[in-house]
Amino acid sequence: MPWSETNRMEERARFVLEALEGWESMTELCARYGVSRRVGYKWLERYRSEGLAGLADRSRAPHRQRAATPRRTVEVIVALRKDHPTWGPRKLKAWLERAHPRRRWPACSTIGAILKREGLTAPRRRRTLKPGVWRPRRTEAETPNRVWTADFKGEFRLGSGRLCYPLTIVDAHSRFLLACRGMPSTATSGARAGFERVFREYGLPEVIRTDNGVPFSTQAVAGLSQLAVWWIRLGIRLERTRPSHPEDNGAHERMHRTLKAEATRPPARTRELQQRAFNRFRRTYNEQRPHEFLELRTPADDYEPSTRAMPKSLEALSYPDRFERRRVNQHGQIRWRGQQFFVSETLRGQTIGLDFEECGDWNIYFGPCLIAVLDEQHGRLRRLGARSRRKSSNQ
């Protein structure tokens, strides 16, 4: 429509006035202004019904969008997002399809647009992995209970001012959150009670992977702690991440971020109330929240308890026939060829095995774990270096 670009309203008003005065025929008038008869009659009709205001430009957007998402569907999506602020479009869509399978739901892109329009999203900082980062060799979690990961989430203060230390245990294959217990400290006694409760309910794993902090590790030989000694006696292998490298247990740390957002903000007033929040989070995380790693299934869909039940009593550790056996005394020492060698007070009352090497040294084992080397020639006991420790953990 070639109205003059200088002032469209004036051109249209002049056209309408000339048409109403009847100076020329409509055909000649439209030809002089460079518009079609249909356009000319349209502006004449608008002026008659609305006056000069009818000559202004109007939005070309359709009055009704045939493919618009129904308002009721938008309300359901928004309500679900407010109940689960950390869930993205894919998780929301997967949950809705499971809860209402007969109803058609918008595409993930549409749900994302709805959340953005409603102000329920925030821009995320793009993260990049540094190339060439070394990763330790780890046992692959090919089946449920092959590998469990455990950690104490960072402590936080309750409303009462007391500190809370959440102990979390996860099955690495299914991402099933086996336990989330708010502890008053990281003491061994509380941690052991928490693990014992989980072992009795779900059975034993093959491997437990932790960091190098208390109570999972100490400064003793091979980092053995009382908790680690107990796990070895139960037939569980130990794996540890590198110091100051939480990404070695990345899936567990990612779960902690969700736990922090959904169960600790704001913190409860007492430990009992906080534990109720942890229990609600655990049920939602395991049974409702779709997981990206599981192709939007829930952890409860993929997890099943271990067939290895927790024994009623601990059996003595066995060693190959070629091994020499020694019992660690109450001072953490063993007697060898007339000499006393300090091993670790953590192993008091435990039996260790010594295996002779061609170089003349004796490798010291606690169960299947190589923990130190006895240098008989120089009369000293050597701790394992990082290289030796990695070698033994991968055997």
N, C-alpha and C positions, 0 to 999 in steps of 0.2 A: 504494500500500500504506500504509494509515493507521496504522502503528505510532506510538506516542507519541514525539514529537520530543525529550522530555527525556532518555531513555536507551533507545535501541532494543535494545541487548543485554539489558538487564534485562527488557523487555517480552517479547522472544522467549524468554528463558530461563524466565520465569514461564509462558508459553504452553506450552512443551514439557513442563515439569514437570507441569502440570495435565493435559496430554494423556496422559502416561505413567501418571499415577495413576488415570486413567479416571473423573474426577469427573463429567464430562458427556459427551454425545456430541460427535463432531468437528464436526457441523453447528452445534450450539448454542455450542460453544467458539469456533469461527471467527466466528460472528455477534457474540459478546460482545466479541471483540478487533477486530472490523471488518475482517477479511480473508477472502479466498475460501478454499474448501476446498483448492484447488490450492496456494495459498501456504502454508496450514497444514501440509499433508502434506510440502511441500518442506522446511520448516524442521525438521520432525520427522525426516525422513530424513537431513538433514545432521548433526543432533545425534547420531544413532545411529552414523554413520560417522566423524565427526570430533570429536565432543565439543563443548564450548563454543566452540572456535575456528571451528567450522563455521557459527556464527550471525553472524559478522562480515560486513560488506558486502564484495562482490567487485567487481573492475573490470568494467564493462560493455563494454569494448573487445572486438571479435571476436578469437578465438584465431588466426584465419588470414584475412588480407586477400586477397581474390580478385584485386584489381588491383595488388598490391604488385610493385615492380620486382624482378626476379630478382637474387639476390645476385651472380651472375657479372657481370651487366650493371653493377651498382653498382661492382664492383671495376675493370672496364675504364674506366669514367668517371673514377673517382678516380685511377687510374694515369695516364691521359692528362692530367688536370689537374695532377698533380704534375710531369709532364714539361714542361708548358707553363703555368706558374703565372699568366700574364697573359691566358690565354684564358677568355672568358666562356661561358655556356651555349650561345649561338647558334653560336659558333665550334666548340665541342666537338661539338655535334650535327652541324654541316655536315661536319666532318672525318670523324666516324664513319660518316656516310651515304655519303661518297665512298669510304672505305676498306672498308666492309662493306655494300654496297648491298642485299643480300638479307636483312639482319637488321633487325628492327624496333627502333627506339630510342625512348626516352621523349621527351616534349615538353620544350621548353626550360624551362618552369616547373618540371617535375619534376627536370630536371638541376640547376637552380638550388637546389631544395630539398635535393637530395642533397649538393651542395657545402656548403651552409650546415650541414646536419646533421653533416657530416664535419669541420667547422671549417676549410674551405678558402676561405672568403670573408671579406671585411672590409667594413664600411660605408664608402661612398664619399661624399666631400663634394660636395654639389650645387653646380654652377657655373652662374652666370647671366651672359649677355652684357649689357653696358651698352648701353642704347638710344642710337641716334643716333651711333654710332661711324663715322667716315669711313673708307672703304676705298679704296685706290688702284685705278685701272683696270688690269686685268691681261688678258693674253692667255688666252683660254679653252683649256684642254687638251682639245679635242674629239676628238683622235685620238692614238695613240701617237707619241711623239717630236715632238709640237707644242711642248710645254714640258717642259724638265727643270728640276728644282730641285737646288741644291747648297749644302752648308754644312759647316763644321767643327763637329762636336759638341764640347761643352765638354771641355777636357783633363782627364785624370785620371792618377794615379800607378800605375804597375805595381808588382808585388811587389818588383822590383829598385830601386824608387825613381825610375826614369826616367819622364818625362812621355810620354803618348801622346795624339795629336790625331787622332781618327777623321774622315777625309774621306768624306762620304756624297753620293751622286748618285742621284736618283730620277726616274723618268718620272711626271709629274703625272697623266697620264690613267689608266694602269694601276696606279699605285703600285708599279711594279716597281723593286726596289732594284738599280740598275745597278752600284754599287760601294760598298764599305765597307772602306777601307784605313786601317790605323793608321800615322800619320805621326809622325816625331820632332819636327816643328814645322809651322808654317803657311807655310813658305817657298814662294816661287813655283815654284822648280825641282821640288820634290816634288809640288806640286799639278798642275803642267803634265804631269809624267810620268803621274800618275794619270788625268788627263783624256785624255791621248793614248792610253793603254791602252784606255779605255772607248770612245773614238771609233773606234778600229780594230776593236773587237769588235762594236759596236752601231750604228756610223754616227753621223751628225751630227743634232742637233735643230734646230728652227727658232729656239727661244728658250731661254736659260738665265736662270733667276731666282735671285738670291742676295741676301744682306744687304749691308751697307756695310762689312764688315770686311775685313781683310787675309786672303788676297791678292787678293780679288775687287775691291776698291775701294781708292783712295788719296786723298790730298789734292790730286791734280793736277786739271786742268780736267776737268769732267764726271765726276770720280771715276775717271778711266781708270787702270788698272793694266796691267802687262805681260801679265797673263793675259787681261784684257779686250781689249787690243789684238789679241792672237792670235785670240781668238774672233771679233772683228769681221772680221779678215782671212779667217777660215774661212767667213764668211757667216752667222754666228749673231748674232741680235739679243739685246741685253742688257735685262734688267728687274731693278730693285732694289726691295727693300722699304723702308718708312720706317724711319729710325733709331729704335731702341728699341721696335720694334713687331714682335716675333716672330710674332704672330698673322697677319700678312700672308702668312706662309709656314706656316700652321697645320698642314697635312697632314705636312709635313716634320718639324716640331717634334714632332708626335705620334709619328712613327716613331722619333725620337730617344729618346722616353720608353720605348718598348718595347725599343729597343736597349740602353739603360742597364740595364733590369731583367733582361734575358735574357742579355746578353753581357759585362757588366762587373762584375757582383756575384757573387763577388769578382773583382777583376782578376787576370789571369794574371801569372806571375812575369816573363816576358820578352816582348818585342814579337812574336817568332815564335809563341809559344804564344797570345798575345792575338789575332793574326791568324787562327789556326786557329779560335778562338771566333767571330770575326767571320764567317768563311766558313761555319761551321755555322749561325749565325744567318741569314745571307743566304739559304742554301738553304731553311731552314725558312720564312722570311718570304715568299719568292717562290713556293715550290712546295707548301707544306703549310698554312700559316696562312690560313684563310678571312678575307676582308676585308669589313667592314660596308659600305664605300662601293661595293664591287663586287657587292653582293647575295650575299655569302658565297662568291663565287668567289675563286680565288687570283690574285695579280698575274701569274703565269706564264700563266694562261688567257687574259689580255687583251693581253699584250704581244707585239709583233713588232718585229724590228730595223728601223732606218731604211733607206730606199732611198738616202739621201745618203751615199755613202762618203767617208771622209776622204781628201782629195787628197794626192798624193805631194809636191807643192810648193805654196806659196802664190802665188796670182795677184795681180797689181797691182789696187788698187782703181780702180773706174771712177767718173767723175763726168759729169753732163750737160755738153753742149757750152758752155752759157753760163757755166759755172764757171771761175774763175781757179784755177790749180793752183800750189802752192808745196811745196817739199821742206823738211822740218824738219832743221836742221843738228845737229851733234853737241852743241851747247849748248842744244838745245830751242827755237831761234829760227827765225823766217822773215824774209826781207827783203821789204818792201812799200813801193813808191814811195820808195825811198832811205832807208827807216828799218828798224831791227831791232825786231821784236816777239817777246817771249818767249811761247811757247805751253806747252810741257811737255817735260821731258826724257824722259818716257815715250814720246813720239812721235819720238824721234831716228831719222832715216833714213826716216821715213814721209812719204807725200805726202798733203796735205790739200787741200780744195776751198773756195773762197770764192764766195759767192753774194750779189750786190748787192741791197739792199732799197731801196724808194722813199724811206725816211727818210734815206738816205745811209749807213747802216751796212752792213757786210759780215758775213753769217753764215758762220761757219767750221764746216766739216763734216769729220769723219773717217769716210769711207765714208758710210753712211746716217745717222750720228749727228751731230746738232747739238751742238757742244761749247763754243762761245764766240762772242762778237760783237766784231768789229773796228770801233771807233769812229774812223773816219778823220779826222773833223773835230777831235776833241780829241787824236788821236794816242795812243790807248790801247786795250788789249784788255780787254774785260769778260767776267767769268765769268757763266754762266747762273744765275739765281735758281731757287728751287725750283719756281716756277710755270712758268717757261720750260722747265725740265728735264722736268717732267711732260708738257708739251705735246709736246715732241719725242719722248718715249718712246712716246706713244700714236699717233703718226702712222704 
